[in-house]
């Protein structure tokens, strides 16, 4: 029996429901993406393979969007995961797929059957193209087409307005993971040294009309870790080879903050490599955890300072932003941070996901707890438990769209299921 308990505000128990499984219950919905008025997702079924599906929030409106590779054959390579699907402005979703004729190509959908088509076939001979979709901004998705002979990759941008692609040019060097995009600029780290060596630069590819160019002006030495996006820029983590322990391990990482408006990285400090966790920007500051402290920064070294100290080692942090406040869980405690004011909202173990319904204004924070067996919410005050999953399968894949909260769990038989809340979370509806 599939069993949920739903509690609202002070009610201990207001709903107990049992649902029957659909014929496609052995599918595994994944990669949920807001696409127009629909949620699109990837799922696998015995008769259709791995294909693109869509849902309007009910069983009747949930169906395969297009059987791209007809029959049992799969069209979408799930092993690429998030580099395979990229949404732009909730309007169009670009993804990699093959119809069995054209090879692995770039596809686009607006959430309708007629709007699902090939956006770019990189290899007209029918062979597979090797590419990623590493980033998107409010107007474009960016595609890196790998060179089959190990040469420079090519950068394309795909328009959400038209669904068409434009070749920007070559990406010099070996591009590393963690690329970002903002306002038609593509940011990435490239290794410009010969193969087997390291010489890493932050590169900025400006793809705006009338100014197409690539610049790699910011050198970070022979190694780096990654980029982490915030609302007004991003953190850059680089190894500090001046501080190595006797065993040859990196003791420190140099941390930089890049503001889009300033257009240059600024050093903000060095911290123990194993303790640094970038969080997000909320209000006037960006936040991160390092050396068991929560820090805020305005993007300068002088403007970087600790906000609070944790009692023990912090090994991870789950977070979301609502309005001007940062919500995060560390050491099994939920905190709300507004500027330097710290508000402890409660103790919660096993928190793996947290989302915000509105980052720029009032809204709701949803998060899972107790190893994903419970779903909670807060509007900034004491959190309220709204759902318990007694099957032990766990609640996951939280996504908010068109005023509804969607999530998945796992049934007793091991199949993923897909659910949607009704208005105000008065009840839940099984979509899948």
N, C-alpha and C positions, 0 to 999 in steps of 0.2 A: 504494500500500500504506500502511495506517495502522500506524505503528510506535511502540511505547513500550519504553523500557528502565526496568526497575524494580530498584533496588538497595536492599538492607537492610543496615544497620550496616556491617560491613567488606566485605561482598560487592561486588565490582565490577559484576557483572551476573548477576542470578538469573532474570530472566524476559524473554523476547521474545515478543510476541504480535501476531497479525494478526487483525482482526475484520472481519466483513462488515457492511455498512450495512443499517439497517432501512428499511422503505418510507417512513417519515416523516423520513428523514435531511435533507431540505431544510427542515425546520422550524427555528425559532430559539428554543430554550428560554430563558426569561429570568424575572426577578423570582422567584427561588426563595425559598420561605417554608416554615418548619416549621409544619405544621398537624396536630396530634395525632401519630399514628404515621407519617404520610405527609409527603412533601415535595410541596407544590403549586407549580405554576409556570405561566407563560403561554407558549404556543407557537402558531406559525402553520403551517398545512398547507393545501395547495390545496383539499382537499375540505371542510375545516371552518372555514377562516379563522383568526382569532386567538381562542383559547378557553382555558379553564382546564383544566389537566391535573394528574394526581397520580401519584406513584411510591412504591412500597414498597421500592425498592432493587433491582429486577430488571426485565428486559424483560417478563416475564409480568405484573408488577404495575404497569407503566407504561402509562397510557392516558388518553384524554380523560376528565375527570371529569364534565363535563356540556356538551353542545352547546347552550349557552344561547341563541344566536341561530342557529337551525337552518340546516344546509346550509353553503354557502360563505361566508355572511355572518359578519362578525366581531362578537364581543360586547364585547370589552375594548379600550378606546382606549389603545394602547401609548404614545402621545405624552406621557401624564401621568407615565409611569414610576413612581418611588417614591411619588408622591403618590396613586397609584391603588390601591396595595395596602398593607394594614397588618395585621400579626398581633398578637394579644393573648395573652400567656402561653403561646405554642405551642399554644393550644387552638382558637381560631377565627381565621379570616382574613377581614377585611372588604375588599371591593374594589368598584370601579365597573364596571358592565357594563350592557348593554342586551340585551333578548331580542327586539328588533324590534317590540314591541308597547307596552311601558311606558316607552320612552325610557331615557336614562341614569339608572340608579338605584343605590342602595347595596345590595350583595349580601353574603352571609355564607356561609362553608363551614366544616365541621369535618373536611374531607377525604374525605367520603363523598357519594355521589350524593343520598341522601335528605336529607342535611344541607346541601345547597347550594340556597339560595333567596334571594328578595328580602328584605332586612331593612327597607328603607324606600324607598317610591316617593314622591319629593318632589313630583312633578308628575302627578297622576292623569289629566290630559288626554292623556297619552302623549308629551308633549314632553320634550326632554332637560333634566335639571337640571344646573346648573353648581356643582360642589362639589369639595372636596379632602378627603383624609384625612391631615392633616399630622402627627399624633402619636398615640401610644398609651402606656398605662402597664400595670401588671400586671393590670388588670381591665377596662379600657375602651379603645376606639378613639374618637378625637375627629374630628368631621366639621364642616367649615366650608361651609355652604350660601351661595353668593354671591347677592346681590340682583340681579335682572335690570335694575333701574332705577338701579343704582349706590348704593343705600342701604346700611345696615348689614347685615353678614352675620349669619347665625344659627348658633349653636353647638349641635350635638347630641353626645351621647355614646352609644356603642353597646356593650352589655354582652357580654362573652365568655361569661358564665354562661347568658344567655337568648337572645342573638342579637337582642335588641330594641333600639330606639333611644328616647332621651328628649330632648326639646327643653329646652335649658338657658336660652336667651334670646338677646338680641342681642349681637354683638361690635361695640362702638362704634369708629368710625374705619375707616381702611384698614389691615387686618392685613397685616404683612409676612411673608415666608417665614422659616422657622426656628423654628416653634413647637415647644414641648416639653410633656410631661405627666409628672406624678409624683403618686402617691397621690391621685388624683381632683382634682388641680389642673392647670389648663391655663395655660401660660405663653406669652406672645407679645408682640411689639412692635407697637404701633399708632401710626399717624400720626393724631393728633386735630386737625390743622389743616385749614383749608379746602383744597379741591383746588388743586394747584399749589404748595402751601406745605408746610413740614415742621415738625412738633412731635411728637417721638417719645417714647413712654412705654413702660416695661415694665408690662404688665398681667397680673394674676393672676385667673383665673376659677376660683373654688372651686365645684366641682360636687357636693360631698358632700351626702348626704341630710341635710336639716335646716339646711343652710347653702348656699344657692345665691346666688352674688353675684359681681360683677366689680369689680375695683379697679385703677385705673391711677394709682398713686401715685409712680412713679419716673420722673422726667423726664430725658431724655438729649439734649436740644437738638434741632437741626433736621436731624440726619442720624445714621445708625448703620449698622453693617455686618451682624452676625449674632449668633446664639446658638450655643453649642456645648456639648452635653450631656456630663457626666461621671457618675461613680457617685453622688456626693452633692450635685450641683448643676449649674451650668453657667457657662461663660465668656460675657461680654458684650463685644462689640467696638463702640466708638463713635468717630466721627471727632473729632479735637481741632482745632477751628478757630482756636485761639490759636497754632498752629504750622503756618503755611502757607509753602511755598517761593515764590520770586519768580514762578514760573509758575502759581501758583494751585493747586498740587497739595497733597494732604494729606501732611505729613511724619510725623505721629504719630497713633497711635490710643490712646485711653484704654481700659484693660482693667479690667473689673470681674469679680468672682467672686461668684456667688449660691449660697449654701448653703441647701438646702431647710429645714434645721432652724432657721437664723437668720432666714429669710424676708425678707431684704433684700440688695441688691447692695452689695458693698464694693469700693472702688477699690484695685487692687493695683499699678498703674504705667502709664506711657506708653512706647510703643515704636514704632519705625519701622513704618509701616503695611504695607510690602511684605515684611517679614521675620517677621511674627507667624504662628505655626502652633500652634493649640491641640492638645494631645494627649489625655491621659486622666488619671484618678485611679488611683493604685496605692499601696496601703498608706495612710499618713497624709497623703500629698501629692498634689496635682494637678500636672501637668507641661505646659510649653509651650516652644516655641522662639521666640526673638525676638533680633534683632540678632546672629545667628550664635552664640547661646548657648542651652544648655538650662537652663531655670529650673524650680524647684519652688516651690510655694506652699501654704500652709495656709489660704488664703482671706483673708489680710490683707496689707497693704502691707509691714508689718514682717516678716512671715513669708514673704516672696518673695525668693528669692536664686538666683544662678546655680549650677549644678552642674558644668557643663563648657563649654569654648569650642571651637568647630569651627574648622578651619583655613581654610575658605573660606565662600562664600555658600551657605546652605542654602535651596534653592528648593522643597523638599517633604519630607514625612516620612510613612512608612507605619508603623503601630504596632498593637500589641495588648497586652492585659493578661493576665497569668497569676499567680494568687495575689497576692502583694504586690509584684510586679515589673512594670515597664514594659519592653516590647521594642519597639525601633523602628529603622528604617534611615534614615540621613542620610549624605550624602557617600559613598554606596556602602559604608557600614560598618553592621553589625548590632550594636546595643548592648543590654545588659540593665542596667536601673537599679533598684536596690533602696535606697530612701531616698536617700542621697548616694553610694552606692557604685556605680561605673561599671565594668562588665565588657564588654570588646570580644569578641564571639563570632566575628567573621570579616568578610571583605570580600565583598560581593555587589552586582552591578550589575543594573539593570533590575528592581528589586523593585516590583511594583504592588499586590500583595495580601498580607495577613497576617491570620490568624485564630487565636483561642485556643479550645481545647476546654473550658476551665474558668477563669473569671475569678477565682473565689473560693477555689480550692484547686489542688493539683497537677494538671497536665495536659500538653498538648502545644501548641506553637506551630507552625503550618504557614505557609509563605510561598512565593511564586513568585520566581524569579530568572532572570537572563540573558534579560530581555525576555519573561518568562513561558514560556520553553522548559524550565525545570526546576522541580521541586517539592521543597522541603526541609522538614525538621522539626527541632525542638530541644525538649528537656525542661528546658533551662536550661544545658546544657553545649554542647560543640562541635556545631554543626548537622550533620545527615546528609542527603545527597541521596537521595531515594527514587524519583524519577521524572524521565525525560528524554523530551520530546516531539520526535521527530526529523522530524515533518512540517512544523514551522515555524509551525503554527497558533496555538500559545500555549495555556497552561493558565490558566484563569480561573474566576470564579464559585465560589470555595471556600466550602463550607458544611458544617458538622459537625452530624450529627443521628443520634440513637439509636446512638451508638458507631461511626458510619461517616463517612468523609470523602467528600463528593461534589464534583465539579468538571466543567467543560466544556472542550472544546478545539474547534479548527476542522480539518476534514478537508482532504485535498488538493483536493477539489472545491469547498471554500468553505462547507460545511455545518457547523453547530454540532453537536457530539456531547456526550453526557451520560454520565458515568462514576461508579462507586462503588467504594471500596476494600472488600476483605474484611477480616476481623478482623486487627488488627496490621499492616495494609498488606502482607500476604503476596502479594496479587495484586490486580488490578483487574478489574471486571466492567463491560461496556458495558450501560448502561441504555437508551440512546437511540441 
